[in-house]
Amino acid sequence: MTAELHVLSAGYAHERVASTVVLVRDEGRAVVVDPGMVSNRRKILDPLARLGVDPVEVGDVVFSHHHPDHTLNAALFERARFHDFWAIYENDSWTDRPADGFQVSPSVRLMATPGHSAQDITTLVDTTDGLVACTHLWWHQHGPALDPRAEDQAALDRSRAALLELDPALIVPGHGAPFRPDALDVR
């Protein structure tokens, strides 16, 4: 089982900030990861339209963590169930469950990766090109080595090492374009 992954909007963090927003298609399911801040909602909606996905067809939304720059546009997906580090939220239902190992769809699962915040999770996607990790363990390909907003840098370093042990083919960082792990400036 393999999914296809599309970066809807590559994020950035300089004078302004935008999260990297991802769409995963997996066996008829549409999953959006980190529908956060962008300069205009069209940066999310237009790529979805080009891919033939109506926001009401998105069944799952994953938050890597609860900072607004990663969650702000969640309401675009009115029929989705929402996943974070400890629960699933759907309509008025809150279902407790740990994220680590949770299977969102056949080729999409979650991994606890604390450090940037204690509640950070990584979305792991099995694709035909290998494992892809959507994560805030790195802001972009160049790190930073020391996360200026990390709640626990030592935990972040352990989470980075644990993720790299899975040998991902591609990393989709919190605020940048996807990159291969061998191109990382900071491990």
C-alpha contacts under 8 A as a table, 3 or more apart, distances in Angstrom:
res1	aa1	res2	aa2	distance
1	M	106	P	6.63
1	M	107	S	5.93
1	M	126	D	7.40
1	M	127	T	7.95
2	T	26	D	6.93
2	T	106	P	7.89
2	T	107	S	5.49
2	T	125	V	7.79
2	T	126	D	5.14
2	T	127	T	4.50
2	T	128	T	5.85
3	A	24	V	6.62
3	A	25	R	5.62
3	A	26	D	4.53
3	A	27	E	7.23
3	A	107	S	5.87
3	A	108	V	7.70
3	A	125	V	6.74
3	A	126	D	5.99
3	A	127	T	4.86
3	A	128	T	7.33
4	E	24	V	5.72
4	E	25	R	5.32
4	E	26	D	6.66
4	E	127	T	5.88
4	E	128	T	7.76
5	L	22	V	7.06
5	L	23	L	5.85
5	L	24	V	4.50
5	L	25	R	6.49
5	L	125	V	7.90
5	L	127	T	7.56
6	H	22	V	5.76
6	H	23	L	5.16
6	H	24	V	6.34
7	V	10	A	6.52
7	V	20	T	7.29
7	V	21	V	6.08
7	V	22	V	4.49
7	V	23	L	6.31
8	L	20	T	7.62
8	L	21	V	5.42
8	L	22	V	5.34
8	L	23	L	6.55
8	L	43	K	7.08
8	L	44	I	5.81
8	L	47	P	5.61
8	L	48	L	7.11
9	S	19	S	7.75
9	S	20	T	5.52
9	S	21	V	5.16
9	S	22	V	7.13
9	S	38	V	7.92
9	S	43	K	6.13
9	S	44	I	6.51
10	A	18	A	7.94
10	A	19	S	7.03
10	A	20	T	4.52
10	A	21	V	6.60
10	A	175	H	6.75
10	A	176	G	5.27
10	A	177	A	5.20
11	G	17	V	7.22
11	G	18	A	4.68
11	G	19	S	4.35
11	G	20	T	4.07
11	G	21	V	7.31
11	G	38	V	7.69
11	G	174	G	6.88
11	G	175	H	4.06
11	G	176	G	4.70
11	G	177	A	7.04
12	Y	16	R	7.47
12	Y	17	V	5.48
12	Y	18	A	5.28
12	Y	19	S	6.56
12	Y	20	T	7.54
12	Y	140	H	7.97
12	Y	175	H	4.44
12	Y	176	G	5.42
13	A	16	R	5.90
13	A	17	V	4.36
13	A	18	A	6.47
13	A	139	W	7.87
13	A	175	H	6.09
14	H	17	V	6.24
17	V	37	M	7.09
17	V	38	V	7.53
17	V	69	D	7.17
17	V	175	H	7.84
18	A	36	G	6.91
18	A	37	M	4.80
18	A	38	V	4.79
18	A	39	S	7.18
18	A	69	D	6.22
18	A	70	H	7.93
18	A	175	H	6.53
19	S	34	D	6.85
19	S	35	P	7.40
19	S	36	G	5.54
19	S	37	M	5.82
19	S	38	V	6.76
19	S	69	D	5.88
19	S	70	H	5.61
19	S	174	G	5.73
19	S	175	H	5.02
19	S	176	G	7.74
20	T	34	D	6.89
20	T	35	P	7.90
20	T	36	G	7.82
20	T	172	V	7.66
20	T	173	P	6.98
20	T	174	G	5.45
20	T	175	H	5.24
20	T	176	G	6.16
20	T	177	A	7.50
21	V	32	V	7.18
21	V	33	V	5.87
21	V	34	D	5.35
21	V	35	P	5.45
21	V	36	G	7.10
21	V	44	I	7.31
22	V	32	V	5.55
22	V	33	V	5.09
22	V	34	D	7.00
22	V	35	P	7.79
23	L	30	A	6.84
23	L	31	V	5.67
23	L	32	V	4.58
23	L	33	V	6.50
23	L	48	L	7.95
24	V	29	R	7.99
24	V	30	A	5.78
24	V	31	V	4.98
24	V	32	V	6.30
24	V	33	V	7.97
24	V	125	V	7.96
25	R	28	G	6.65
25	R	29	R	5.65
25	R	30	A	4.76
25	R	31	V	6.39
26	D	29	R	5.11
26	D	30	A	6.55
26	D	31	V	7.90
26	D	105	S	6.79
26	D	106	P	7.06
26	D	107	S	6.51
26	D	108	V	7.71
27	E	105	S	7.98
27	E	106	P	7.49
29	R	58	V	7.16
29	R	59	G	6.33
29	R	60	D	7.97
29	R	105	S	7.41
30	A	53	V	7.96
30	A	57	E	6.81
30	A	58	V	4.78
30	A	59	G	5.71
30	A	60	D	6.67
31	V	58	V	5.93
31	V	59	G	6.17
31	V	60	D	4.71
31	V	61	V	5.64
31	V	62	V	7.50
32	V	35	P	6.81
32	V	58	V	7.08
32	V	60	D	6.37
32	V	61	V	4.75
32	V	62	V	6.34
33	V	61	V	5.69
33	V	62	V	4.74
33	V	63	F	6.19
33	V	64	S	7.43
33	V	123	T	7.70
33	V	134	C	7.61
34	D	61	V	7.32
34	D	62	V	6.09
34	D	63	F	5.07
34	D	64	S	6.36
34	D	70	H	4.76
34	D	71	T	5.89
35	P	44	I	7.74
35	P	61	V	7.79
35	P	63	F	7.79
35	P	70	H	5.80
35	P	71	T	5.42
35	P	72	L	6.59
35	P	73	N	5.18
35	P	74	A	5.65
36	G	68	P	6.45
36	G	69	D	4.73
36	G	70	H	3.67
36	G	71	T	4.23
36	G	72	L	4.50
36	G	73	N	5.22
36	G	74	A	7.15
37	M	68	P	7.11
37	M	69	D	4.63
37	M	70	H	6.29
37	M	71	T	7.22
37	M	72	L	5.64
37	M	73	N	6.75
38	V	41	R	6.41
38	V	43	K	6.67
38	V	44	I	7.90
39	S	43	K	7.34
40	N	43	K	5.72
40	N	44	I	7.99
41	R	44	I	5.49
41	R	45	L	6.25
41	R	73	N	7.61
42	R	45	L	4.71
42	R	46	D	5.21
42	R	47	P	7.97
43	K	46	D	6.03
43	K	47	P	6.86
44	I	47	P	5.93
44	I	48	L	6.44
45	L	48	L	5.12
45	L	49	A	6.20
45	L	55	P	7.60
46	D	49	A	5.06
46	D	50	R	6.25
47	P	50	R	5.00
47	P	51	L	6.26
48	L	51	L	5.10
48	L	52	G	6.28
48	L	53	V	5.12
48	L	54	D	6.81
48	L	55	P	7.54
49	A	52	G	4.88
49	A	53	V	5.46
49	A	54	D	6.45
50	R	53	V	7.60
53	V	57	E	6.58
53	V	58	V	7.64
54	D	57	E	5.36
54	D	58	V	7.24
55	P	58	V	5.43
55	P	76	L	6.48
55	P	77	F	5.31
55	P	78	E	7.63
56	V	59	G	7.79
56	V	77	F	5.81
56	V	78	E	6.17
56	V	79	R	5.70
56	V	80	A	7.60
57	E	79	R	7.34
57	E	80	A	7.99
58	V	61	V	7.54
58	V	77	F	6.25
58	V	79	R	6.95
58	V	80	A	5.77
59	G	79	R	6.43
59	G	80	A	4.30
59	G	81	R	6.14
60	D	80	A	4.81
60	D	81	R	4.89
60	D	82	F	5.82
60	D	83	H	7.39
60	D	104	V	7.68
61	V	74	A	7.51
61	V	77	F	7.83
61	V	80	A	6.30
61	V	81	R	6.30
61	V	82	F	4.81
61	V	83	H	6.17
62	V	82	F	5.89
62	V	83	H	4.74
62	V	84	D	6.19
62	V	123	T	7.64
63	F	66	H	6.62
63	F	70	H	6.63
63	F	71	T	6.45
63	F	82	F	7.56
63	F	83	H	6.19
63	F	84	D	5.34
63	F	121	I	7.71
64	S	70	H	7.24
64	S	84	D	6.81
64	S	85	F	7.87
64	S	120	D	5.40
64	S	121	I	4.92
64	S	122	T	6.05
64	S	123	T	7.53
64	S	135	T	6.59
64	S	136	H	6.77
65	H	70	H	7.03
65	H	84	D	6.81
65	H	85	F	7.46
65	H	117	S	7.06
65	H	119	Q	5.90
65	H	120	D	4.83
65	H	121	I	6.68
66	H	70	H	6.81
66	H	71	T	6.52
66	H	84	D	7.99
66	H	119	Q	7.80
67	H	70	H	5.72
67	H	71	T	6.62
68	P	71	T	4.95
68	P	72	L	5.16
69	D	72	L	6.12
71	T	74	A	5.64
72	L	75	A	7.84
73	N	76	L	5.85
74	A	77	F	5.98
75	A	78	E	5.80
77	F	80	A	5.63
79	R	91	N	7.97
80	A	90	E	6.84
81	R	88	I	6.54
81	R	89	Y	5.55
81	R	90	E	4.53
81	R	91	N	7.61
82	F	88	I	5.50
82	F	89	Y	4.98
82	F	90	E	6.40
83	H	86	W	7.84
83	H	87	A	6.09
83	H	88	I	4.76
83	H	89	Y	6.59
83	H	99	A	7.92
84	D	87	A	5.79
84	D	88	I	6.76
84	D	99	A	6.83
84	D	119	Q	7.90
84	D	121	I	7.34
85	F	98	P	6.25
85	F	99	A	4.91
85	F	100	D	7.70
85	F	112	A	7.04
85	F	119	Q	5.52
85	F	120	D	6.59
85	F	121	I	6.07
86	W	96	D	5.88
86	W	97	R	5.27
86	W	98	P	4.64
86	W	99	A	5.66
87	A	94	W	6.61
87	A	95	T	5.33
87	A	96	D	4.27
87	A	97	R	4.99
87	A	98	P	6.65
87	A	99	A	7.22
88	I	93	S	8.00
88	I	94	W	5.90
88	I	95	T	5.14
88	I	96	D	6.57
88	I	97	R	7.29
89	Y	92	D	7.30
89	Y	93	S	5.70
89	Y	94	W	4.73
89	Y	95	T	6.45
90	E	93	S	5.19
90	E	94	W	6.72
98	P	101	G	7.96
98	P	102	F	7.25
99	A	102	F	5.23
99	A	110	L	5.72
99	A	111	M	6.37
99	A	112	A	6.32
99	A	121	I	7.25
100	D	110	L	5.51
100	D	111	M	4.35
100	D	112	A	4.82
100	D	121	I	7.71
101	G	109	R	6.08
101	G	110	L	5.36
101	G	111	M	5.66
101	G	112	A	7.98
102	F	109	R	5.44
102	F	110	L	5.33
102	F	111	M	7.59
103	Q	106	P	6.76
103	Q	107	S	7.77
103	Q	108	V	6.00
103	Q	109	R	4.27
103	Q	110	L	6.60
104	V	107	S	7.90
104	V	108	V	5.42
104	V	109	R	5.41
104	V	110	L	7.37
105	S	108	V	5.08
105	S	109	R	6.99
106	P	109	R	7.96
107	S	125	V	5.71
107	S	126	D	5.14
107	S	127	T	7.61
108	V	123	T	6.88
108	V	124	L	5.67
108	V	125	V	4.66
108	V	126	D	6.59
109	R	123	T	5.97
109	R	124	L	5.28
109	R	125	V	6.72
110	L	121	I	6.52
110	L	122	T	5.74
110	L	123	T	4.78
110	L	124	L	5.92
111	M	121	I	5.45
111	M	122	T	5.10
111	M	123	T	6.46
111	M	124	L	7.15
112	A	119	Q	7.65
112	A	120	D	6.32
112	A	121	I	4.46
112	A	122	T	6.38
113	T	119	Q	7.75
113	T	120	D	5.35
113	T	121	I	4.95
113	T	122	T	6.18
113	T	137	L	7.49
113	T	156	L	7.18
113	T	159	S	4.99
113	T	160	R	7.70
114	P	117	S	5.75
114	P	118	A	4.70
114	P	119	Q	5.83
114	P	120	D	4.80
114	P	121	I	6.84
114	P	152	D	7.81
114	P	155	A	6.01
114	P	156	L	5.92
114	P	159	S	6.43
115	G	118	A	5.74
115	G	120	D	6.94
115	G	137	L	7.50
115	G	150	A	5.86
115	G	151	E	5.93
115	G	152	D	4.80
115	G	153	Q	5.74
115	G	154	A	7.14
115	G	155	A	4.71
115	G	156	L	3.66
115	G	157	D	7.43
115	G	159	S	7.11
116	H	120	D	6.67
116	H	136	H	7.12
116	H	137	L	6.77
116	H	147	D	7.00
116	H	149	R	6.43
116	H	150	A	4.00
116	H	151	E	5.56
116	H	152	D	6.62
116	H	153	Q	7.26
116	H	156	L	6.20
117	S	120	D	5.46
117	S	150	A	6.14
117	S	151	E	5.24
117	S	152	D	7.17
118	A	151	E	6.85
118	A	152	D	7.57
120	D	136	H	7.47
121	I	135	T	7.04
122	T	133	A	6.46
122	T	134	C	5.67
122	T	135	T	4.65
122	T	136	H	7.30
123	T	133	A	5.77
123	T	134	C	5.07
123	T	135	T	6.58
124	L	131	L	6.74
124	L	132	V	5.82
124	L	133	A	4.75
124	L	134	C	6.50
125	V	131	L	5.66
125	V	132	V	5.08
125	V	133	A	6.40
126	D	130	G	5.92
126	D	131	L	4.69
126	D	132	V	6.43
127	T	130	G	5.10
127	T	131	L	5.98
127	T	132	V	7.06
129	D	169	A	7.00
130	G	168	P	6.77
130	G	169	A	5.33
130	G	170	L	7.77
131	L	167	D	7.49
131	L	168	P	4.73
131	L	169	A	5.38
131	L	170	L	6.77
132	V	168	P	5.62
132	V	169	A	5.90
132	V	170	L	4.81
132	V	171	I	5.78
132	V	172	V	7.26
133	A	168	P	6.57
133	A	170	L	6.43
133	A	171	I	4.88
133	A	172	V	5.94
134	C	171	I	6.10
134	C	172	V	4.59
134	C	173	P	6.09
134	C	174	G	7.47
135	T	138	W	6.98
135	T	171	I	7.26
135	T	172	V	6.22
135	T	173	P	5.27
135	T	174	G	5.89
136	H	139	W	5.94
136	H	173	P	5.54
136	H	174	G	4.47
136	H	175	H	7.88
137	L	156	L	6.60
137	L	159	S	7.39
137	L	160	R	6.18
137	L	173	P	7.11
137	L	174	G	7.58
138	W	141	Q	6.95
138	W	142	H	7.85
138	W	143	G	5.19
138	W	144	P	6.77
138	W	173	P	5.42
138	W	174	G	6.50
139	W	142	H	7.78
139	W	143	G	5.86
139	W	144	P	6.73
139	W	173	P	5.36
139	W	174	G	4.89
139	W	175	H	4.87
139	W	176	G	6.49
140	H	143	G	5.58
140	H	144	P	7.51
140	H	173	P	5.24
140	H	174	G	6.72
140	H	175	H	5.60
140	H	176	G	4.61
140	H	177	A	6.86
140	H	178	P	7.98
141	Q	173	P	7.33
141	Q	176	G	7.16
141	Q	177	A	7.65
141	Q	178	P	7.70
141	Q	179	F	6.33
141	Q	183	A	7.22
141	Q	184	L	5.46
141	Q	185	D	6.54
141	Q	186	V	7.84
142	H	145	A	7.81
142	H	184	L	6.35
142	H	185	D	5.00
142	H	186	V	6.29
143	G	146	L	7.57
143	G	147	D	7.65
143	G	184	L	7.62
143	G	185	D	6.57
143	G	186	V	5.38
144	P	147	D	5.65
144	P	148	P	7.99
144	P	186	V	6.93
145	A	186	V	5.42
145	A	187	R	7.49
146	L	150	A	7.85
146	L	153	Q	6.95
147	D	150	A	5.12
147	D	153	Q	6.99
150	A	153	Q	5.68
150	A	156	L	7.49
152	D	155	A	5.36
152	D	156	L	6.26
153	Q	156	L	4.87
153	Q	157	D	6.14
154	A	157	D	5.10
154	A	158	R	6.32
155	A	158	R	5.03
155	A	159	S	6.07
156	L	159	S	5.02
156	L	160	R	6.10
157	D	160	R	5.07
157	D	161	A	6.31
157	D	187	R	7.92
158	R	161	A	5.16
158	R	162	A	6.18
159	S	162	A	5.04
159	S	163	L	6.12
160	R	163	L	5.24
160	R	164	L	6.18
160	R	187	R	6.91
161	A	164	L	5.14
161	A	165	E	6.22
161	A	187	R	7.40
162	A	165	E	5.17
162	A	166	L	6.98
163	L	166	L	5.44
163	L	167	D	7.37
163	L	168	P	7.63
164	L	167	D	5.27
164	L	168	P	6.56
164	L	181	P	7.67
168	P	171	I	6.89
168	P	181	P	7.13
169	A	180	R	6.05
169	A	181	P	6.96
170	L	178	P	6.55
170	L	179	F	5.63
170	L	180	R	4.63
170	L	181	P	6.34
171	I	178	P	5.49
171	I	179	F	5.44
171	I	180	R	6.10
171	I	181	P	6.51
172	V	176	G	7.29
172	V	177	A	6.48
172	V	178	P	4.30
172	V	179	F	6.64
173	P	176	G	5.59
173	P	177	A	6.85
173	P	178	P	6.41
179	F	183	A	6.69
179	F	184	L	7.62
180	R	183	A	5.47
180	R	184	L	7.16
181	P	184	L	5.27
184	L	187	R	6.60
